[in-house]
Amino acid sequence: MSSPTLSRQDYWRGQLRRTAMLLAVWAIVAFVISIFLAETLNSFTFGGVPFGFWMAQQGSIFVFVVLILIYAITSDKAERAAGLQETDDTMSTASDAH
């Protein structure tokens, strides 16, 4: 295992910043776009359905799943940079007593 290139303090600062940014995107999509701008977006159609309705029903869920994927990928990279990734030595198995 190589030496960490990121301190734990920098790692947690990055985690908090990443979480705040992704939550902000989620709030904008879930509330502003899907609720407050729904009437405006309904002037467009997506697959024959008013876009504001589609965003409230499907689009915000797709965005949420993409945000989870972004969080997982970027957190994994940050954990590797900080030397915090899981290894066989640090993981428990089902047969381990807890």
Buried (B, 14 or more C-beta within 10 A) or exposed (E): EEEBEBEEEBBEEBBEEBEEEBEEBBEBBBEEBBEEBBEEBBEEEBEEEBBBBBBBEEBBBEBBEEBEEBBEEBBEEBBBBBBBEEEEEEEEEEEEEE
